[in-house]
Amino acid sequence: MKRGKKYTDVAKTIDKSVQYDATEAISLVKKAAVAKFDETIEAHIRLGVDGRHADQQVRGAVVLPHGTGKTVRVLVFAKGDKANEALAAGADFVGADDLIPKIQNENWFEFDVVVATPDMMGVVGRLGRVLGPKGLMPNPKAGTVTMDVTKAVADIKAGKIEYRLDKTNIIHVPLGKASFTEEMINDNFQTLIGAVVKAKPSAAKGQYLKSVTLASTMGPGVKLNTAKLG
């Protein structure tokens, strides 16, 4: 893959053989975000677990103190008072059975997070095939299946993100935008890594944090010293 001159120049400032402290890494990643748009800074965390085993799954949610810099559109499946509550809390879309054909037949996906009250999960379950692969299925562990729709919507709007293992046992999470200050990104990172470390399954053996890399959308990855994180 041919890289532009800007990328090549920036990549030279990062020593691939070095594992950096979080503050150094964040500074390098910010400097490496030279695209014409406000790049997203992401964390890629490889864990020493085997997600194929239920007792080694790592999944949860955490509110980043400074949010992600992205406006998150929330869809809530609820009825009656809970539907009114969701709207009052600032949900972008609220509905029930009426939303099923819209999503299934019209391929409507103008939302980023789905919240549902427990009594609506039978309805939402019918959308499992389309919501599941997109990572949009509500889940009690992530706090998106709840009767407290006000708190769920408020937390998501405030910067709550979900983290979960992919098939290769890596967690990919946005930490904010390149326009954020280094302190803001570091606050978000420390909050995230704290939550992931706390979520370590008791069945996990050996080194838990295998590798942690920070990168902007278009920039090179910067490796962190995991010994200083766990």
Secondary structure, 3 states (H helix, E strand, C coil): CCCCHHHHHHHCCCCCCCCECHHHHHHHHHHHCCCCCCCEEEEEEEECCCCCCHHHCCEEEEECCCCCCCCCCEEEECCHHHHHHHHHHCCCEEECCCHHHHHHCCCCCCCCEEEECHHHHHHHHCCHHHHCCCCCCCCHHHCCECCCHHHHHHHHHHCEEEEECCCCCEEEEEEEECCCCHHHHHHHHHHHHHHHHHCCCCCCCCCCEEEEEEEECCCCCEEECHHHCC
